[in-house]
Amino acid sequence: MLAEYLSSMKIFEALTDSEIASLAGIALHRNVEKNAHLFHMSEEMTSFFFVVKGNVKIYRIDEEGREQIINFFGEREMFPHHAIFRADPYPASAMTTEQSEIIVIDKREFEDLVRRQPDIAVKLFKYIGEIIIDLQHRLQEKILKPTDEQVLLLIRRLAHAHGLVLGDGRREITLKLTKQEMASMIGLTRETVSRNISMFRKIGIIDIDGAGRMIVDLEELETYL
């Protein structure tokens, strides 16, 4: 089961069956309750994680006690990415937002495996490079884009990462977020996000269903951008 799951992940798509089997040999499967912490900011980085089912929030608390959401990770996603090759403490905290299934890999055991099979590390560099490029794009968005486009780009990322395809270019964001949580993800105020979401609803880019989930018309979204 672990080998099959790991082989389906993009980060490991270049690995051979033998390499996947070696990786599965050091992996552990855990069932985790809602609102459980997997690690806290500044703790020693001992493991990295994969979401089999559920969602995990990555966040920090600033000096004034405000929560800053870094990201949400869902099914078939890994975090923290830099744990593979660095020995720093955890840069943020991780908490499940619903009952979840998680795969855990011990960092030291992974390092021992890479020493024995160095091709694994070489194959992972490409994926890590893609993550770095994505982070650079997000920084550029924050610096260069007006607030309405920042909100819309966040909605687009959420639709692709956590979206259920409905047809006709529409996706339902299965991750249910408050406007405050969305604002925290891009460093804006709740009022700014709320104002822009209201505008996007009026012009038909998004809608909200009866369960409070956002439905995004990606074709209309791209036209606006």
N, C-alpha and C positions, 0 to 999 in steps of 0.2 A: 504493500500500500504506500509506504513512504517513498520507495524508488519510483513508483508510477507517478506520484504527485510531483516529486522534484523534477522528473524528466519533462513534465508539462510546463514548467516555468521558463520564461524567456531568458532569465539569467543563466540557466543551465542548458540551453538548447544546443550548444556546441559540444557538450560533454558526451563521451561514449557511454554505452551501457555499463561497462566496467567501472568507469569513473562515477557514474550515478550510484551504482551499487555500493561503492566505497563511501560515498557521501551519506547514503541512507544508513550505513552502518554506524554512523556517529550521531544520527538525528533522533530526537525524542518527540513523541506526540503528546500534547497536553490539551485537556478540556479546561477552559478558563471561564469563570463567571463574569457577568457584566460588572463594569466599574472596578475591575481588578487591575492593579499595576503590574506590569511586566518588569519595569525598571524605573528608577528615578534619576533625574538629572544629577550629574557629578558623581554617581556611583561608578565603581570600577566596571569597565566594559568586559563582561565575561561571556556573552552569548550574542548571537543574532537570530532573527525570527522570521517565520513565514506564516502567512495567514491561510489556513485551509478553508475556514468558514468564519464569518463575522466581520467585525471592523475594529480597528485600533486607532486611537487618537494619539498623535505626537504633539506635545505642547511644552511650553515653558511658563514659569511664573516670573514676571519682572520684579524690579525692586519695589514697586508700589503695590505688589500683590495682584496685578492683573494677569489674566491668562492670555498667552499668545499661542494660537494654534499654528503649528508648523505644517501639518499634513494629516490626512487620514489614509490608512492603508486597509485594503479589502482583500478579497479572495485572490490568491496566487501572487501576492506582492510580498516583498522582502523589506526588512528594516532592522537596524540602521545600516545603510549601504556601506558606509566607510568602516564599519566594524570588521570587514573582511581583511583589510590591510593595515589598520591603524590600531594603536594601543591607548588612545585617549579615553578619558572617562566618557560616559554617555552624555551627549550634548543637550539632551532634553529628556522628558519623561514620557512613558508610553502606558496608556490605559485602554482597556477594552471598553467599547461603547455598547456592546451587547454580548450575550453568551457566544463564545468563540472557540474554535479549534485552532491550535497553534503548533507549528513545528519549531523546535528549538535545536540549534547547533552550538555546541560549546566552542568558543573561540580557540582555546589551546588545542583541542582535539583537531579542529580544522587546520590550524597551522602545522601540526604534526603530519596530517594527511597531505598537505601541499608540499611539504619537504620530501615526502616519499613519491608524490606524483605532481611535479611542478607544472606539467601541462595544464592542470586544472586552473592554476592562477593566471596563466597566459590567456586562457579562453575567457576568463571573467573580466579582464581589463577592458575589453570592448564594451561590455554592458555598463561598467562603472563610468566609462567615458561618456556614454549617452546620458547618464544621470547628471553628470557635471554640466553638460551642454544644456539640459533642461533647467537646471538651477540658474545658469547664466541668463537664459531667456526670461526667467521669472524676475530676476533682478533688473533687467532692462525694462520689462513691463512696468515695474514699480517706479523707475526713474523717469521714463520717457512717456508713458501713456497717461491720458486723462482718466479721472476716476471712473467714468462710465465704461470705458474700455477695460479697465482693470477688473471691474465686477464681471463684465461679460466674458473676459478671458478665464476668470475663475470658474464661471458657470460652464464654459466649454470644457475645461480640464475635468471638472466633476462629471460632466455628461459622458466623457470618454472613459474615465477611470471607474465610475460607479453607475454607468447608465444601462438601462434595460431598453433594447431596441424595440420600438413600437411600430415602425414602418413610416413611410412618407417623410423620411428624414428627421423623425422625432425620436427622442429618447427620454425615458423617465429616470431621474436621478434617485436611485434607491436609498442613498444615504440621506437621512432626514436631518437637516441642519437648521439651527436658528439663524436669524439675521446677524445676531451678535457673533456667533461662531464663524460665519462667513466673513464678517468684518475683521475678526481677529486673524484670519488666514492671510489677509492682504494688507493689514495695517491701516484700515479705514475705520470710520465711526459707524455704529449701527444705523444711525440716521441716514448717512450717505448711501449705504447699501440698500436700505429700505426704500429710499427715494428712487434709486435706479431700478430696483426690481419692479416697483409700481409702474415706472415708465416702460420697461421691457414688456410687461403684461399688456399694457395699453396698445402697443404697436405689434403685438402678436409673436414676439420672440419666445416668450415663456408663458406657461399657464401653471396653475396649482390645482392638483386633483383633490378629491374628497378626503384623502388620507393626509393631505398636507405636503405631498411630494411634488417636486418641481418637474414639469414636462417641458423639454427644450426643443424648439424647432431649429435644428442646426443649419438648415439652408437660410432661414431668415437671419440667424445669428451671424453667419459669414457675410451676408449682404450688408449688415450694419457695420461690421468691422472693415 
